[in-house]
Amino acid sequence: MTFQTTITPNFQVHIPVAVRKKAGIKFHGRALIKVEKGRIIIEALPKGFLKLGGKFSVEKPVPAEKIREITDLSS
């Protein structure tokens, strides 16, 4: 699948509808962009980090007031 698009003077690029559908991009939002072997790769990121809520757990939570006391800033 190959499509032609335009890069604006502000370096914005329109992603054609067929490409968005094929990639499963359904909403506007943030994306990860990287360059590999001279190619630009764009990957949609999950909509908002709040979707990660409850996915991670901490064995020993640290109260916000204590973070400065236990953080090593020497490096």
PyMOL Python script that loads the backbone (N, CA, C, O; Angstrom):
from pymol import cmd

cmd.read_pdbstr("""\
ATOM      1  N   MET A   1       0.855  -1.170   0.000  1.00  0.00           N
ATOM      2  CA  MET A   1       0.000   0.000   0.000  1.00  0.00           C
ATOM      3  C   MET A   1       0.901   1.234   0.000  1.00  0.00           C
ATOM      4  O   MET A   1       1.692   1.432   0.922  1.00  0.00           O
ATOM      5  N   THR A   2       0.780   2.041  -1.015  1.00  0.00           N
ATOM      6  CA  THR A   2       1.582   3.251  -1.129  1.00  0.00           C
ATOM      7  C   THR A   2       0.663   4.423  -1.472  1.00  0.00           C
ATOM      8  O   THR A   2      -0.199   4.320  -2.344  1.00  0.00           O
ATOM      9  N   PHE A   3       0.863   5.523  -0.775  1.00  0.00           N
ATOM     10  CA  PHE A   3       0.086   6.738  -1.022  1.00  0.00           C
ATOM     11  C   PHE A   3       1.034   7.916  -1.068  1.00  0.00           C
ATOM     12  O   PHE A   3       2.114   7.886  -0.477  1.00  0.00           O
ATOM     13  N   GLN A   4       0.624   8.946  -1.771  1.00  0.00           N
ATOM     14  CA  GLN A   4       1.398  10.180  -1.811  1.00  0.00           C
ATOM     15  C   GLN A   4       0.702  11.203  -0.935  1.00  0.00           C
ATOM     16  O   GLN A   4      -0.526  11.295  -0.933  1.00  0.00           O
ATOM     17  N   THR A   5       1.483  11.970  -0.193  1.00  0.00           N
ATOM     18  CA  THR A   5       0.924  13.016   0.652  1.00  0.00           C
ATOM     19  C   THR A   5       1.822  14.235   0.558  1.00  0.00           C
ATOM     20  O   THR A   5       2.830  14.214  -0.148  1.00  0.00           O
ATOM     21  N   THR A   6       1.470  15.275   1.251  1.00  0.00           N
ATOM     22  CA  THR A   6       2.219  16.527   1.207  1.00  0.00           C
ATOM     23  C   THR A   6       2.767  16.849   2.591  1.00  0.00           C
ATOM     24  O   THR A   6       2.105  16.622   3.604  1.00  0.00           O
ATOM     25  N   ILE A   7       3.974  17.378   2.618  1.00  0.00           N
ATOM     26  CA  ILE A   7       4.556  17.890   3.861  1.00  0.00           C
ATOM     27  C   ILE A   7       4.405  19.409   3.805  1.00  0.00           C
ATOM     28  O   ILE A   7       4.906  20.049   2.880  1.00  0.00           O
ATOM     29  N   THR A   8       3.721  19.982   4.786  1.00  0.00           N
ATOM     30  CA  THR A   8       3.456  21.424   4.800  1.00  0.00           C
ATOM     31  C   THR A   8       4.723  22.194   5.182  1.00  0.00           C
ATOM     32  O   THR A   8       5.699  21.591   5.627  1.00  0.00           O
ATOM     33  N   PRO A   9       4.717  23.520   5.013  1.00  0.00           N
ATOM     34  CA  PRO A   9       5.864  24.330   5.439  1.00  0.00           C
ATOM     35  C   PRO A   9       6.163  24.177   6.941  1.00  0.00           C
ATOM     36  O   PRO A   9       7.289  24.415   7.377  1.00  0.00           O
ATOM     37  N   ASN A  10       5.147  23.778   7.733  1.00  0.00           N
ATOM     38  CA  ASN A  10       5.353  23.544   9.170  1.00  0.00           C
ATOM     39  C   ASN A  10       5.705  22.082   9.453  1.00  0.00           C
ATOM     40  O   ASN A  10       5.686  21.653  10.607  1.00  0.00           O
ATOM     41  N   PHE A  11       6.022  21.321   8.414  1.00  0.00           N
ATOM     42  CA  PHE A  11       6.391  19.900   8.498  1.00  0.00           C
ATOM     43  C   PHE A  11       5.273  19.024   9.042  1.00  0.00           C
ATOM     44  O   PHE A  11       5.537  18.011   9.690  1.00  0.00           O
ATOM     45  N   GLN A  12       4.036  19.403   8.783  1.00  0.00           N
ATOM     46  CA  GLN A  12       2.896  18.568   9.130  1.00  0.00           C
ATOM     47  C   GLN A  12       2.590  17.659   7.945  1.00  0.00           C
ATOM     48  O   GLN A  12       2.778  18.038   6.788  1.00  0.00           O
ATOM     49  N   VAL A  13       2.115  16.454   8.254  1.00  0.00           N
ATOM     50  CA  VAL A  13       1.813  15.483   7.210  1.00  0.00           C
ATOM     51  C   VAL A  13       0.395  14.967   7.416  1.00  0.00           C
ATOM     52  O   VAL A  13       0.010  14.632   8.536  1.00  0.00           O
ATOM     53  N   HIS A  14      -0.377  14.904   6.343  1.00  0.00           N
ATOM     54  CA  HIS A  14      -1.711  14.321   6.399  1.00  0.00           C
ATOM     55  C   HIS A  14      -1.566  12.816   6.172  1.00  0.00           C
ATOM     56  O   HIS A  14      -0.913  12.391   5.218  1.00  0.00           O
ATOM     57  N   ILE A  15      -2.175  12.009   7.049  1.00  0.00           N
ATOM     58  CA  ILE A  15      -2.171  10.557   6.876  1.00  0.00           C
ATOM     59  C   ILE A  15      -3.490  10.190   6.208  1.00  0.00           C
ATOM     60  O   ILE A  15      -4.555  10.406   6.788  1.00  0.00           O
ATOM     61  N   PRO A  16      -3.437   9.639   4.998  1.00  0.00           N
ATOM     62  CA  PRO A  16      -4.670   9.318   4.274  1.00  0.00           C
ATOM     63  C   PRO A  16      -5.578   8.364   5.054  1.00  0.00           C
ATOM     64  O   PRO A  16      -5.106   7.549   5.847  1.00  0.00           O
ATOM     65  N   VAL A  17      -6.878   8.478   4.816  1.00  0.00           N
ATOM     66  CA  VAL A  17      -7.872   7.676   5.521  1.00  0.00           C
ATOM     67  C   VAL A  17      -7.585   6.180   5.375  1.00  0.00           C
ATOM     68  O   VAL A  17      -7.665   5.445   6.359  1.00  0.00           O
ATOM     69  N   ALA A  18      -7.256   5.723   4.184  1.00  0.00           N
ATOM     70  CA  ALA A  18      -7.004   4.294   3.965  1.00  0.00           C
ATOM     71  C   ALA A  18      -5.833   3.798   4.818  1.00  0.00           C
ATOM     72  O   ALA A  18      -5.860   2.675   5.323  1.00  0.00           O
ATOM     73  N   VAL A  19      -4.815   4.630   4.975  1.00  0.00           N
ATOM     74  CA  VAL A  19      -3.659   4.261   5.806  1.00  0.00           C
ATOM     75  C   VAL A  19      -4.071   4.206   7.271  1.00  0.00           C
ATOM     76  O   VAL A  19      -3.697   3.277   7.987  1.00  0.00           O
ATOM     77  N   ARG A  20      -4.843   5.198   7.721  1.00  0.00           N
ATOM     78  CA  ARG A  20      -5.311   5.207   9.123  1.00  0.00           C
ATOM     79  C   ARG A  20      -6.158   3.975   9.419  1.00  0.00           C
ATOM     80  O   ARG A  20      -6.015   3.360  10.475  1.00  0.00           O
ATOM     81  N   LYS A  21      -7.032   3.618   8.499  1.00  0.00           N
ATOM     82  CA  LYS A  21      -7.880   2.435   8.704  1.00  0.00           C
ATOM     83  C   LYS A  21      -7.039   1.170   8.763  1.00  0.00           C
ATOM     84  O   LYS A  21      -7.246   0.323   9.632  1.00  0.00           O
ATOM     85  N   LYS A  22      -6.100   1.039   7.849  1.00  0.00           N
ATOM     86  CA  LYS A  22      -5.241  -0.147   7.805  1.00  0.00           C
ATOM     87  C   LYS A  22      -4.401  -0.260   9.072  1.00  0.00           C
ATOM     88  O   LYS A  22      -4.139  -1.366   9.545  1.00  0.00           O
ATOM     89  N   ALA A  23      -3.975   0.883   9.629  1.00  0.00           N
ATOM     90  CA  ALA A  23      -3.140   0.896  10.844  1.00  0.00           C
ATOM     91  C   ALA A  23      -3.984   0.840  12.114  1.00  0.00           C
ATOM     92  O   ALA A  23      -3.444   0.705  13.211  1.00  0.00           O
ATOM     93  N   GLY A  24      -5.297   0.942  11.972  1.00  0.00           N
ATOM     94  CA  GLY A  24      -6.166   0.887  13.146  1.00  0.00           C
ATOM     95  C   GLY A  24      -6.206   2.173  13.946  1.00  0.00           C
ATOM     96  O   GLY A  24      -6.558   2.160  15.126  1.00  0.00           O
ATOM     97  N   ILE A  25      -5.848   3.286  13.316  1.00  0.00           N
ATOM     98  CA  ILE A  25      -5.880   4.589  13.996  1.00  0.00           C
ATOM     99  C   ILE A  25      -7.286   5.152  13.850  1.00  0.00           C
ATOM    100  O   ILE A  25      -7.718   5.484  12.746  1.00  0.00           O
ATOM    101  N   LYS A  26      -8.004   5.260  14.981  1.00  0.00           N
ATOM    102  CA  LYS A  26      -9.395   5.699  14.937  1.00  0.00           C
ATOM    103  C   LYS A  26      -9.608   7.099  15.495  1.00  0.00           C
ATOM    104  O   LYS A  26     -10.623   7.731  15.200  1.00  0.00           O
ATOM    105  N   PHE A  27      -8.665   7.596  16.301  1.00  0.00           N
ATOM    106  CA  PHE A  27      -8.818   8.899  16.934  1.00  0.00           C
ATOM    107  C   PHE A  27      -7.528   9.697  16.798  1.00  0.00           C
ATOM    108  O   PHE A  27      -6.443   9.128  16.679  1.00  0.00           O
ATOM    109  N   HIS A  28      -7.657  11.016  16.815  1.00  0.00           N
ATOM    110  CA  HIS A  28      -6.456  11.844  16.842  1.00  0.00           C
ATOM    111  C   HIS A  28      -5.816  11.689  18.227  1.00  0.00           C
ATOM    112  O   HIS A  28      -6.477  11.263  19.175  1.00  0.00           O
ATOM    113  N   GLY A  29      -4.567  12.026  18.337  1.00  0.00           N
ATOM    114  CA  GLY A  29      -3.899  11.917  19.629  1.00  0.00           C
ATOM    115  C   GLY A  29      -2.394  11.884  19.464  1.00  0.00           C
ATOM    116  O   GLY A  29      -1.845  12.340  18.461  1.00  0.00           O
ATOM    117  N   ARG A  30      -1.750  11.342  20.459  1.00  0.00           N
ATOM    118  CA  ARG A  30      -0.291  11.312  20.480  1.00  0.00           C
ATOM    119  C   ARG A  30       0.229  10.111  19.695  1.00  0.00           C
ATOM    120  O   ARG A  30      -0.457   9.103  19.534  1.00  0.00           O
ATOM    121  N   ALA A  31       1.465  10.251  19.213  1.00  0.00           N
ATOM    122  CA  ALA A  31       2.083   9.178  18.442  1.00  0.00           C
ATOM    123  C   ALA A  31       3.560   9.087  18.780  1.00  0.00           C
ATOM    124  O   ALA A  31       4.177  10.062  19.208  1.00  0.00           O
ATOM    125  N   LEU A  32       4.104   7.927  18.585  1.00  0.00           N
ATOM    126  CA  LEU A  32       5.538   7.704  18.734  1.00  0.00           C
ATOM    127  C   LEU A  32       6.112   7.782  17.330  1.00  0.00           C
ATOM    128  O   LEU A  32       5.592   7.154  16.407  1.00  0.00           O
ATOM    129  N   ILE A  33       7.184   8.551  17.163  1.00  0.00           N
ATOM    130  CA  ILE A  33       7.791   8.684  15.847  1.00  0.00           C
ATOM    131  C   ILE A  33       9.270   8.361  15.968  1.00  0.00           C
ATOM    132  O   ILE A  33       9.955   8.857  16.862  1.00  0.00           O
ATOM    133  N   LYS A  34       9.759   7.516  15.049  1.00  0.00           N
ATOM    134  CA  LYS A  34      11.164   7.135  15.090  1.00  0.00           C
ATOM    135  C   LYS A  34      11.685   6.992  13.674  1.00  0.00           C
ATOM    136  O   LYS A  34      10.917   6.872  12.719  1.00  0.00           O
ATOM    137  N   VAL A  35      13.006   7.006  13.555  1.00  0.00           N
ATOM    138  CA  VAL A  35      13.645   6.864  12.255  1.00  0.00           C
ATOM    139  C   VAL A  35      14.494   5.599  12.292  1.00  0.00           C
ATOM    140  O   VAL A  35      15.339   5.436  13.172  1.00  0.00           O
ATOM    141  N   GLU A  36      14.267   4.717  11.343  1.00  0.00           N
ATOM    142  CA  GLU A  36      15.036   3.491  11.227  1.00  0.00           C
ATOM    143  C   GLU A  36      15.466   3.315   9.775  1.00  0.00           C
ATOM    144  O   GLU A  36      14.629   3.270   8.873  1.00  0.00           O
ATOM    145  N   LYS A  37      16.767   3.218   9.556  1.00  0.00           N
ATOM    146  CA  LYS A  37      17.315   3.001   8.216  1.00  0.00           C
ATOM    147  C   LYS A  37      16.774   4.021   7.218  1.00  0.00           C
ATOM    148  O   LYS A  37      16.427   3.677   6.089  1.00  0.00           O
ATOM    149  N   GLY A  38      16.707   5.279   7.648  1.00  0.00           N
ATOM    150  CA  GLY A  38      16.265   6.350   6.769  1.00  0.00           C
ATOM    151  C   GLY A  38      14.762   6.430   6.546  1.00  0.00           C
ATOM    152  O   GLY A  38      14.307   7.223   5.722  1.00  0.00           O
ATOM    153  N   ARG A  39      13.989   5.632   7.255  1.00  0.00           N
ATOM    154  CA  ARG A  39      12.530   5.659   7.124  1.00  0.00           C
ATOM    155  C   ARG A  39      11.911   6.230   8.390  1.00  0.00           C
ATOM    156  O   ARG A  39      12.416   6.013   9.491  1.00  0.00           O
ATOM    157  N   ILE A  40      10.824   6.956   8.227  1.00  0.00           N
ATOM    158  CA  ILE A  40      10.093   7.513   9.359  1.00  0.00           C
ATOM    159  C   ILE A  40       8.973   6.533   9.708  1.00  0.00           C
ATOM    160  O   ILE A  40       8.183   6.146   8.847  1.00  0.00           O
ATOM    161  N   ILE A  41       8.915   6.138  10.974  1.00  0.00           N
ATOM    162  CA  ILE A  41       7.894   5.202  11.437  1.00  0.00           C
ATOM    163  C   ILE A  41       7.039   5.910  12.475  1.00  0.00           C
ATOM    164  O   ILE A  41       7.559   6.456  13.448  1.00  0.00           O
ATOM    165  N   ILE A  42       5.736   5.901  12.269  1.00  0.00           N
ATOM    166  CA  ILE A  42       4.795   6.553  13.185  1.00  0.00           C
ATOM    167  C   ILE A  42       3.892   5.480  13.782  1.00  0.00           C
ATOM    168  O   ILE A  42       3.279   4.698  13.055  1.00  0.00           O
ATOM    169  N   GLU A  43       3.813   5.448  15.115  1.00  0.00           N
ATOM    170  CA  GLU A  43       2.953   4.490  15.800  1.00  0.00           C
ATOM    171  C   GLU A  43       2.028   5.249  16.736  1.00  0.00           C
ATOM    172  O   GLU A  43       2.480   6.083  17.520  1.00  0.00           O
ATOM    173  N   ALA A  44       0.741   4.964  16.659  1.00  0.00           N
ATOM    174  CA  ALA A  44      -0.214   5.610  17.552  1.00  0.00           C
ATOM    175  C   ALA A  44       0.023   5.122  18.976  1.00  0.00           C
ATOM    176  O   ALA A  44       0.256   3.935  19.202  1.00  0.00           O
ATOM    177  N   LEU A  45      -0.037   6.037  19.924  1.00  0.00           N
ATOM    178  CA  LEU A  45       0.075   5.681  21.339  1.00  0.00           C
ATOM    179  C   LEU A  45      -1.318   5.522  21.925  1.00  0.00           C
ATOM    180  O   LEU A  45      -2.272   6.126  21.435  1.00  0.00           O
ATOM    181  N   PRO A  46      -1.443   4.707  22.977  1.00  0.00           N
ATOM    182  CA  PRO A  46      -2.760   4.590  23.622  1.00  0.00           C
ATOM    183  C   PRO A  46      -3.260   5.966  24.048  1.00  0.00           C
ATOM    184  O   PRO A  46      -2.463   6.826  24.424  1.00  0.00           O
ATOM    185  N   LYS A  47      -4.540   6.174  23.993  1.00  0.00           N
ATOM    186  CA  LYS A  47      -5.115   7.474  24.316  1.00  0.00           C
ATOM    187  C   LYS A  47      -5.034   7.731  25.813  1.00  0.00           C
ATOM    188  O   LYS A  47      -5.848   7.218  26.580  1.00  0.00           O
ATOM    189  N   GLY A  48      -4.068   8.510  26.219  1.00  0.00           N
ATOM    190  CA  GLY A  48      -3.920   8.916  27.614  1.00  0.00           C
ATOM    191  C   GLY A  48      -3.310   7.853  28.507  1.00  0.00           C
ATOM    192  O   GLY A  48      -3.625   6.669  28.387  1.00  0.00           O
ATOM    193  N   PHE A  49      -2.447   8.279  29.393  1.00  0.00           N
ATOM    194  CA  PHE A  49      -1.794   7.352  30.301  1.00  0.00           C
ATOM    195  C   PHE A  49      -2.743   6.844  31.383  1.00  0.00           C
ATOM    196  O   PHE A  49      -2.423   5.873  32.069  1.00  0.00           O
ATOM    197  N   LEU A  50      -3.894   7.474  31.551  1.00  0.00           N
ATOM    198  CA  LEU A  50      -4.835   7.037  32.572  1.00  0.00           C
ATOM    199  C   LEU A  50      -5.407   5.651  32.275  1.00  0.00           C
ATOM    200  O   LEU A  50      -5.929   4.991  33.174  1.00  0.00           O
ATOM    201  N   LYS A  51      -5.312   5.209  31.027  1.00  0.00           N
ATOM    202  CA  LYS A  51      -5.759   3.863  30.688  1.00  0.00           C
ATOM    203  C   LYS A  51      -4.893   2.810  31.368  1.00  0.00           C
ATOM    204  O   LYS A  51      -5.292   1.651  31.479  1.00  0.00           O
ATOM    205  N   LEU A  52      -3.711   3.211  31.821  1.00  0.00           N
ATOM    206  CA  LEU A  52      -2.811   2.273  32.490  1.00  0.00           C
ATOM    207  C   LEU A  52      -3.150   2.101  33.960  1.00  0.00           C
ATOM    208  O   LEU A  52      -2.538   1.276  34.639  1.00  0.00           O
ATOM    209  N   GLY A  53      -4.112   2.861  34.465  1.00  0.00           N
ATOM    210  CA  GLY A  53      -4.476   2.797  35.877  1.00  0.00           C
ATOM    211  C   GLY A  53      -4.781   1.376  36.326  1.00  0.00           C
ATOM    212  O   GLY A  53      -5.584   0.673  35.712  1.00  0.00           O
ATOM    213  N   GLY A  54      -4.121   0.963  37.419  1.00  0.00           N
ATOM    214  CA  GLY A  54      -4.343  -0.361  37.970  1.00  0.00           C
ATOM    215  C   GLY A  54      -3.498  -1.449  37.339  1.00  0.00           C
ATOM    216  O   GLY A  54      -3.561  -2.599  37.773  1.00  0.00           O
ATOM    217  N   LYS A  55      -2.705  -1.119  36.322  1.00  0.00           N
ATOM    218  CA  LYS A  55      -1.880  -2.120  35.648  1.00  0.00           C
ATOM    219  C   LYS A  55      -0.596  -2.418  36.420  1.00  0.00           C
ATOM    220  O   LYS A  55      -0.008  -3.487  36.257  1.00  0.00           O
ATOM    221  N   PHE A  56      -0.165  -1.490  37.247  1.00  0.00           N
ATOM    222  CA  PHE A  56       1.091  -1.643  37.971  1.00  0.00           C
ATOM    223  C   PHE A  56       0.829  -1.587  39.470  1.00  0.00           C
ATOM    224  O   PHE A  56      -0.085  -0.905  39.932  1.00  0.00           O
ATOM    225  N   SER A  57       1.641  -2.309  40.210  1.00  0.00           N
ATOM    226  CA  SER A  57       1.508  -2.255  41.661  1.00  0.00           C
ATOM    227  C   SER A  57       2.881  -2.027  42.277  1.00  0.00           C
ATOM    228  O   SER A  57       3.903  -2.339  41.666  1.00  0.00           O
ATOM    229  N   VAL A  58       2.900  -1.488  43.476  1.00  0.00           N
ATOM    230  CA  VAL A  58       4.130  -1.175  44.188  1.00  0.00           C
ATOM    231  C   VAL A  58       4.115  -1.943  45.504  1.00  0.00           C
ATOM    232  O   VAL A  58       3.121  -1.940  46.231  1.00  0.00           O
ATOM    233  N   GLU A  59       5.244  -2.604  45.797  1.00  0.00           N
ATOM    234  CA  GLU A  59       5.305  -3.371  47.042  1.00  0.00           C
ATOM    235  C   GLU A  59       5.316  -2.465  48.267  1.00  0.00           C
ATOM    236  O   GLU A  59       4.589  -2.693  49.233  1.00  0.00           O
ATOM    237  N   LYS A  60       6.165  -1.421  48.208  1.00  0.00           N
ATOM    238  CA  LYS A  60       6.272  -0.508  49.344  1.00  0.00           C
ATOM    239  C   LYS A  60       6.057   0.920  48.852  1.00  0.00           C
ATOM    240  O   LYS A  60       7.024   1.583  48.477  1.00  0.00           O
ATOM    241  N   PRO A  61       4.828   1.410  48.841  1.00  0.00           N
ATOM    242  CA  PRO A  61       4.575   2.776  48.365  1.00  0.00           C
ATOM    243  C   PRO A  61       5.310   3.812  49.213  1.00  0.00           C
ATOM    244  O   PRO A  61       5.486   3.637  50.418  1.00  0.00           O
ATOM    245  N   VAL A  62       5.732   4.885  48.561  1.00  0.00           N
ATOM    246  CA  VAL A  62       6.438   5.970  49.242  1.00  0.00           C
ATOM    247  C   VAL A  62       5.536   7.198  49.236  1.00  0.00           C
ATOM    248  O   VAL A  62       5.087   7.623  48.172  1.00  0.00           O
ATOM    249  N   PRO A  63       5.261   7.775  50.403  1.00  0.00           N
ATOM    250  CA  PRO A  63       4.459   9.001  50.431  1.00  0.00           C
ATOM    251  C   PRO A  63       5.184  10.122  49.667  1.00  0.00           C
ATOM    252  O   PRO A  63       6.412  10.196  49.691  1.00  0.00           O
ATOM    253  N   ALA A  64       4.436  10.972  49.003  1.00  0.00           N
ATOM    254  CA  ALA A  64       5.019  12.053  48.206  1.00  0.00           C
ATOM    255  C   ALA A  64       5.958  12.931  49.027  1.00  0.00           C
ATOM    256  O   ALA A  64       6.958  13.424  48.505  1.00  0.00           O
ATOM    257  N   GLU A  65       5.647  13.131  50.304  1.00  0.00           N
ATOM    258  CA  GLU A  65       6.487  14.001  51.146  1.00  0.00           C
ATOM    259  C   GLU A  65       7.875  13.401  51.380  1.00  0.00           C
ATOM    260  O   GLU A  65       8.806  14.134  51.712  1.00  0.00           O
ATOM    261  N   LYS A  66       8.031  12.100  51.218  1.00  0.00           N
ATOM    262  CA  LYS A  66       9.296  11.421  51.514  1.00  0.00           C
ATOM    263  C   LYS A  66      10.161  11.187  50.274  1.00  0.00           C
ATOM    264  O   LYS A  66      11.297  10.730  50.403  1.00  0.00           O
ATOM    265  N   ILE A  67       9.660  11.483  49.095  1.00  0.00           N
ATOM    266  CA  ILE A  67      10.394  11.175  47.870  1.00  0.00           C
ATOM    267  C   ILE A  67      11.746  11.864  47.836  1.00  0.00           C
ATOM    268  O   ILE A  67      12.735  11.225  47.477  1.00  0.00           O
ATOM    269  N   ARG A  68      11.833  13.131  48.189  1.00  0.00           N
ATOM    270  CA  ARG A  68      13.112  13.845  48.181  1.00  0.00           C
ATOM    271  C   ARG A  68      14.107  13.221  49.141  1.00  0.00           C
ATOM    272  O   ARG A  68      15.304  13.201  48.853  1.00  0.00           O
ATOM    273  N   GLU A  69      13.651  12.718  50.262  1.00  0.00           N
ATOM    274  CA  GLU A  69      14.542  12.117  51.254  1.00  0.00           C
ATOM    275  C   GLU A  69      15.180  10.822  50.743  1.00  0.00           C
ATOM    276  O   GLU A  69      16.337  10.542  51.057  1.00  0.00           O
ATOM    277  N   ILE A  70      14.450  10.042  49.969  1.00  0.00           N
ATOM    278  CA  ILE A  70      14.989   8.749  49.570  1.00  0.00           C
ATOM    279  C   ILE A  70      15.564   8.738  48.147  1.00  0.00           C
ATOM    280  O   ILE A  70      16.147   7.735  47.736  1.00  0.00           O
ATOM    281  N   THR A  71      15.414   9.828  47.392  1.00  0.00           N
ATOM    282  CA  THR A  71      15.914   9.861  46.035  1.00  0.00           C
ATOM    283  C   THR A  71      17.397  10.207  46.032  1.00  0.00           C
ATOM    284  O   THR A  71      17.832  11.157  46.682  1.00  0.00           O
ATOM    285  N   ASP A  72      18.169   9.407  45.278  1.00  0.00           N
ATOM    286  CA  ASP A  72      19.611   9.635  45.140  1.00  0.00           C
ATOM    287  C   ASP A  72      19.830  10.606  43.984  1.00  0.00           C
ATOM    288  O   ASP A  72      19.621  10.245  42.826  1.00  0.00           O
ATOM    289  N   LEU A  73      20.244  11.821  44.285  1.00  0.00           N
ATOM    290  CA  LEU A  73      20.466  12.837  43.276  1.00  0.00           C
ATOM    291  C   LEU A  73      21.947  12.994  42.924  1.00  0.00           C
ATOM    292  O   LEU A  73      22.320  13.951  42.246  1.00  0.00           O
ATOM    293  N   SER A  74      22.789  12.067  43.376  1.00  0.00           N
ATOM    294  CA  SER A  74      24.226  12.211  43.199  1.00  0.00           C
ATOM    295  C   SER A  74      24.691  11.951  41.777  1.00  0.00           C
ATOM    296  O   SER A  74      25.798  12.361  41.428  1.00  0.00           O
ATOM    297  N   SER A  75      23.893  11.284  40.932  1.00  0.00           N
ATOM    298  CA  SER A  75      24.357  10.989  39.583  1.00  0.00           C
ATOM    299  C   SER A  75      23.900  11.991  38.572  1.00  0.00           C
ATOM    300  O   SER A  75      24.219  11.865  37.390  1.00  0.00           O
TER     301      SER A  75
END
""", "prot")
cmd.dss("prot")
cmd.show_as("cartoon", "prot")
cmd.util.cbc("prot")
cmd.orient("prot")
